[in-house]
Amino acid sequence: MKYILSSLVLLLSTEVCAAGDAFVHPGLMHSQTDLAFMRRKLAAGEEPWTSAWKKLRSGCIDIAGLRYTPKPIAHVSQAPYGKDDIGASQMMRDSSAAYCHAVEWCLTGEKAHAAKAMEILNAWSSTLESISGDKDQGKIVAGWTTGKFCNAAELLRYSSAGWAESDIQRFKRMLLEIDYPLLKDFQPRYNGNWGATMIHSMLCIGVFCDDRDKFNRVVDYFLHGKGKGALTNYIFPSGQCQETTRDQTHTQMGLGALAAACEVAWKQGVDLYGAADNRLALGFEYTAKYNLGHDVPCTGVIGAKGRGHFQPIWEAAYQHYVYEKGLKMPYTRQVLDKIRPERWSIVVPEVFGTLTCFKGQPRGGAFSTSAKPPASINRRHGG
């Protein structure tokens, strides 16, 4: 595989952090700086990026191939636990495929992957009319898919992919008229992974649609919302999570979605990672410790189901807190020592794990517990 580094081929837009309400583009899970960094590492054959790339390709061969065909339907619905599935699982696969092909395009410069990603996005935006399901199941289907669709769209729109403006506007209408109405009120009655996933997806909508009001509304909910998916409702001061007493799979899904939301906000100059004295890091460490086999204090009976099965959520949080902020996350590091390079999932709102997040040695070359940002949310330069 040839990794094309030339700006003449990729022509990704210049990334800026302008004063006022201007958003950084591309600015969801992957910035221009991130993509250039990955291309350099892959071109040089460096590890662990090369192994992570190979793992992505081999693990997603069914959706990463150019023969992949989207299968959109007008009215998607699903009952709880995946029952009565009409297009929902296909929508998840197609959103993952679009995201995967968009990343492949950005890392290889092969326009066939850009064309495939555009084919998938255009197929859904020209077909989808509704998402529904018993017990608000349509909300979680939208939560699982919207962020991935948006990330694919962001990478295509702010590159030389050639995505037509009319297609971009039709995709925006899908986000604003079908997805956002399902997500906008979150889901405070259900377990927090629902709300966390919706937070991530709505932040993506806000950035892609250049809608500062929507973006700020979701940031406020992340910090102060009453639902179980808001940060301090999902992660308690001890590090225990709202779903710790349920099972470890859903707990990790909630943590992963919150980390994905933090990454989108970070790209836009808002430090949600540092909220509540790095509460998210505390949740990761608590969950890592338990899933590595250690005892942890727990209010209630801890949910052991899924213990020791690590979802692909760990690299992004670890790299941020250790590399960017110099904090110490020993249990999360042990998890990554076991699973790196992280695999990829069509369900978790992933950031392609090791491939896109690994930065190498932490700043200063050593771990320190002294660099602790304030609990308040800081504006910072995007990038």
C-alpha positions in Angstrom: 0.0 0.0 0.0 1.4 3.4 -1.0 1.0 6.2 1.5 0.8 9.4 -0.4 2.0 12.4 1.7 1.9 15.1 -0.9 -0.5 18.0 -0.2 -1.0 18.1 -4.0 -2.8 14.8 -3.8 -4.8 15.2 -0.5 -5.2 18.9 -0.4 -6.8 18.9 3.0 -8.0 22.3 4.1 -5.8 24.5 6.3 -6.8 24.1 9.9 -7.4 27.2 11.8 -8.8 28.2 15.1 -10.3 31.6 14.4 -11.7 34.0 16.9 -15.4 34.0 17.6 -17.6 31.1 16.6 -15.6 29.6 13.7 -15.1 25.9 13.9 -11.9 24.0 13.0 -12.2 21.8 10.0 -11.6 18.9 9.6 -12.4 18.9 13.3 -14.3 15.8 14.6 -12.2 12.8 15.6 -9.3 13.6 13.3 -7.6 16.9 12.5 -5.4 17.7 9.5 -2.4 17.5 11.9 -3.5 14.0 13.0 -3.8 12.7 9.5 -0.5 14.1 8.4 1.2 12.5 11.4 -0.4 9.1 10.6 0.7 9.3 7.0 4.3 10.0 8.0 4.4 7.1 10.4 2.8 4.7 7.9 5.1 5.9 5.1 8.1 5.1 7.3 6.7 1.7 8.3 6.9 2.7 12.0 5.2 0.7 14.8 2.7 0.5 16.3 1.0 2.4 13.5 1.8 -0.1 10.8 0.5 -3.0 12.8 -2.6 -1.0 13.7 -3.2 -0.3 10.1 -2.9 -3.9 9.1 -5.2 -4.9 11.9 -7.8 -2.4 10.8 -7.6 -3.7 7.2 -7.8 -7.4 8.2 -10.4 -6.9 10.8 -12.7 -4.9 8.6 -12.2 -6.6 5.3 -15.9 -7.1 4.8 -16.6 -3.4 5.0 -13.2 -1.9 3.9 -13.3 -3.5 0.4 -14.2 -1.5 -2.7 -16.9 -4.0 -3.6 -18.9 -3.1 -0.5 -22.4 -2.1 -1.4 -24.6 0.1 0.9 -28.2 -1.0 1.5 -30.2 2.0 2.7 -33.9 1.8 3.4 -36.4 4.6 4.0 -37.8 3.6 7.3 -35.3 2.1 9.8 -36.6 0.5 12.9 -35.5 -1.9 15.7 -36.9 -3.2 18.9 -34.8 -3.6 22.1 -32.0 -6.1 22.0 -31.8 -6.1 18.2 -35.2 -7.7 17.7 -37.5 -6.9 14.7 -34.5 -5.3 13.0 -35.5 -3.5 9.8 -32.4 -1.8 8.5 -30.8 -0.8 11.8 -27.9 -3.3 11.8 -27.3 -2.5 8.1 -27.3 1.2 8.9 -24.6 0.5 11.6 -22.6 -1.4 9.1 -22.9 1.2 6.4 -22.0 4.1 8.8 -18.9 2.1 9.8 -18.0 1.4 6.2 -18.3 5.0 5.2 -16.1 6.0 8.1 -13.6 3.3 7.3 -13.3 4.2 3.6 -13.0 7.9 4.5 -10.0 7.2 6.7 -8.5 4.9 4.1 -8.9 7.8 1.6 -7.1 10.2 3.9 -4.3 7.8 4.6 -3.7 6.5 1.1 -4.9 9.2 -1.2 -6.7 6.5 -3.2 -9.8 8.2 -4.6 -11.7 4.9 -5.0 -12.1 4.9 -1.2 -13.3 8.5 -1.3 -15.8 7.5 -4.0 -17.0 4.5 -1.9 -17.5 6.7 1.2 -19.5 9.2 -0.8 -21.5 6.5 -2.4 -22.6 5.3 1.1 -23.4 8.7 2.4 -25.3 9.7 -0.7 -27.3 6.5 -0.7 -28.5 7.0 2.9 -29.1 10.8 2.6 -31.2 10.2 -0.5 -33.2 7.3 1.0 -33.7 7.7 4.7 -37.0 9.1 5.9 -37.3 7.9 9.5 -35.6 5.9 12.3 -37.9 4.4 15.0 -38.4 1.5 17.3 -40.2 0.3 20.5 -39.0 2.0 23.7 -37.2 4.8 22.0 -34.8 2.3 20.3 -34.6 4.6 17.3 -32.7 7.1 19.5 -29.9 4.7 20.2 -29.7 3.6 16.5 -29.3 7.2 15.6 -26.7 7.6 18.4 -24.7 4.7 17.1 -24.7 5.8 13.5 -24.7 9.6 13.3 -21.2 10.1 14.7 -19.7 7.7 12.2 -21.6 9.2 9.3 -20.5 12.7 10.4 -16.9 11.7 10.7 -16.8 10.2 7.3 -18.6 13.3 5.9 -16.2 15.7 7.6 -13.1 14.0 6.2 -14.6 14.0 2.7 -15.9 17.6 2.8 -12.6 19.1 3.9 -10.4 17.3 1.4 -10.1 17.0 -2.4 -12.5 14.1 -2.5 -14.8 16.0 -4.8 -18.1 15.6 -2.8 -20.7 17.7 -4.6 -22.2 20.6 -2.7 -25.7 19.4 -3.4 -24.9 16.0 -1.8 -23.4 17.8 1.2 -26.5 19.8 1.7 -28.7 16.7 1.4 -26.6 15.0 4.0 -26.9 18.0 6.3 -30.7 17.8 5.9 -30.6 14.2 7.0 -28.7 15.1 10.1 -30.9 18.1 11.0 -34.3 16.7 10.0 -34.0 13.0 10.9 -31.1 12.4 13.3 -31.1 15.5 15.5 -34.8 15.5 16.4 -34.2 11.9 17.8 -31.1 12.9 19.7 -31.8 16.4 21.0 -33.6 15.5 24.2 -31.0 12.8 25.1 -32.5 9.9 27.0 -32.4 10.5 30.7 -34.6 7.6 31.6 -32.2 4.9 30.4 -28.7 3.8 31.2 -26.0 6.4 30.6 -24.3 4.8 27.5 -27.4 6.1 25.6 -26.9 9.7 26.7 -23.1 9.5 26.2 -23.5 8.2 22.6 -26.0 11.0 21.9 -23.6 13.6 23.3 -20.9 12.4 20.9 -23.2 12.3 17.9 -24.7 15.7 18.6 -21.3 17.4 19.0 -20.5 15.9 15.6 -23.6 17.4 14.1 -22.9 20.8 15.6 -19.4 20.9 14.1 -20.3 19.5 10.7 -23.2 21.9 10.4 -21.3 24.8 11.8 -24.0 25.3 14.5 -22.4 26.8 17.6 -25.7 26.8 19.5 -26.1 23.1 19.1 -22.5 22.5 20.0 -22.7 24.6 23.2 -25.9 23.1 24.2 -24.3 19.6 24.2 -21.2 20.8 26.0 -23.5 22.2 28.7 -25.3 18.9 29.0 -22.0 17.0 29.2 -21.1 19.1 32.2 -24.5 19.8 33.9 -27.1 17.5 32.4 -29.5 15.6 34.6 -29.4 12.4 32.6 -27.2 9.4 33.4 -25.0 10.0 30.4 -23.7 13.4 31.7 -20.1 13.2 32.9 -20.5 13.4 36.7 -23.7 11.4 36.7 -22.0 8.6 34.7 -18.7 8.6 36.6 -18.9 8.9 40.4 -16.1 10.5 42.5 -14.7 7.1 43.3 -14.4 6.2 39.6 -17.3 3.8 39.7 -19.6 4.2 36.7 -23.3 4.3 36.5 -23.3 1.0 34.7 -20.6 -0.7 36.7 -23.3 -2.6 38.5 -24.9 -3.6 35.2 -22.0 -5.2 33.2 -18.6 -4.3 31.9 -19.5 -4.1 28.2 -22.0 -1.3 28.6 -19.8 0.5 31.0 -17.0 0.5 28.5 -19.4 1.7 25.8 -20.4 4.6 27.9 -16.8 5.5 28.7 -15.8 5.2 25.0 -18.6 7.5 23.9 -17.7 10.1 26.5 -14.0 9.9 25.4 -15.1 10.4 21.8 -17.1 13.4 22.8 -14.1 14.8 24.6 -12.0 14.3 21.6 -14.4 16.2 19.3 -14.5 19.1 21.8 -10.7 19.1 22.2 -10.4 19.6 18.4 -12.6 22.6 18.8 -10.6 24.2 21.6 -12.8 23.0 24.5 -11.2 20.8 27.2 -14.0 18.4 28.3 -11.3 15.9 29.2 -10.3 18.1 32.2 -13.8 18.5 33.5 -14.4 17.7 37.2 -10.7 17.2 37.9 -10.2 14.8 35.1 -13.2 12.7 36.1 -13.1 10.7 32.8 -9.6 9.5 33.6 -10.8 8.3 37.0 -13.6 6.3 35.3 -11.1 4.7 32.9 -8.7 3.8 35.7 -11.4 2.3 38.0 -12.8 0.2 35.1 -9.4 -0.9 33.9 -8.4 -2.0 37.4 -11.5 -4.1 37.9 -11.3 -5.7 34.4 -7.6 -6.6 35.0 -8.8 -8.7 37.9 -8.3 -6.4 40.9 -10.8 -5.7 43.6 -12.4 -2.2 43.6 -14.8 -0.6 46.0 -18.3 -0.6 44.7 -21.6 0.8 45.9 -24.0 -2.1 45.1 -23.1 -5.4 43.5 -20.6 -5.1 40.7 -21.6 -6.4 37.3 -19.1 -9.1 36.4 -20.5 -9.9 33.0 -18.0 -9.0 30.3 -15.1 -8.7 32.8 -11.7 -8.9 31.2 -13.1 -8.4 27.7 -11.7 -5.0 26.6 -13.6 -2.9 24.2 -11.6 -0.6 21.8 -11.9 2.5 23.9 -8.6 2.9 25.8 -6.0 4.4 23.5 -7.6 7.8 23.0 -8.1 8.6 26.7 -4.7 7.2 27.6 -2.9 9.2 25.0 -4.6 12.4 25.9 -4.2 12.2 29.7 -0.6 10.9 29.6 0.8 12.4 26.4 -1.0 15.8 26.5 -1.3 16.4 30.2 1.4 14.2 31.8 -1.0 12.4 34.1 -0.5 8.8 35.3 -2.9 6.0 34.3 -1.1 2.8 35.3 -4.1 0.5 35.0 -5.1 1.8 31.6 -1.5 1.4 30.5 -1.7 -2.3 31.6 -4.8 -2.7 29.5 -3.1 -1.3 26.5 0.0 -3.4 27.0 -2.4 -6.4 26.7 -4.4 -5.3 23.7 -2.3 -2.8 21.6 -2.8 -2.3 18.8 -6.5 -1.8 19.6 -9.0 -3.5 17.3 -11.9 -1.8 15.6 -15.6 -2.1 16.3 -18.7 -1.3 14.3 -20.6 -0.5 17.5 -18.3 1.5 19.8 -18.0 5.2 18.7 -14.4 4.5 18.1 -11.5 6.6 17.0 -9.6 3.8 15.3 -7.6 3.4 18.5 -3.9 2.9 18.2 -3.8 3.9 14.6 -5.1 7.4 15.0 -4.4 8.1 18.7 -1.0 6.7 19.6 1.6 9.5 19.9 4.6 7.7 21.3 6.4 8.8 24.5 4.6 11.1 26.9 5.8 14.7 27.0 9.0 14.9 28.9 9.6 11.2 28.5 8.3 10.4 31.9 5.0 10.0 33.7 4.0 12.7 36.3 1.1 13.2 38.5 1.8 16.9 39.0 0.3 18.2 35.8 -3.4 18.5 36.8 -5.6 21.0 35.0 -8.3 22.9 36.8 -11.8 21.5 37.1 -13.3 24.3 35.0 -13.5 24.0 31.3 -10.7 25.9 29.5 -10.8 27.4 26.1 -7.7 26.4 24.2 -6.2 26.6 20.7 -7.8 23.9 18.5 -5.7 21.3 16.7 
